[in-house]
Amino acid sequence: MPKLETIDNQYFVTFSHEMTKAHYISFVAYLASNRLTLVKLYPEQDAQLYLPLAFDGKLYFYCKNHGLFVNG
């Protein structure tokens, strides 16, 4: 389950998922209203990112090994 904090009019998202070369989150997508924000992640990167502040959105996580997960 990701954790969202509001910092400087942005969401700071952290999540607990391994980020090894063999098993990692490839991207996070945030869909809110009519806006899609896509953040590419890489192996061995920290499991955190910033997203624009928006309400009533959904987070999508794509795991290299397990596919797409939806939160929200």
C-alpha positions, 0 to 999 in steps of 0.5 A: 500500500503506498503512502501519500504525503502532501509536501509543497503542493505535491504528493510525495509517494512512497511504497514498499516494493523491492526495486532490484534488477530482477523485480521492480516497479517499472512505472507509476501512473496517476489518473485524476480528472482529465490528467494522466501523469506517468513516472518511469522508475528504474531498478535500484532506484528508491521506491518514492516519487513526486506527483502533482497535487490533484484530488479523486485520482487513482494510482497505477503501479506496474510491476515487471513480474506481477503486472498492473496494480490499482490503488484508489 
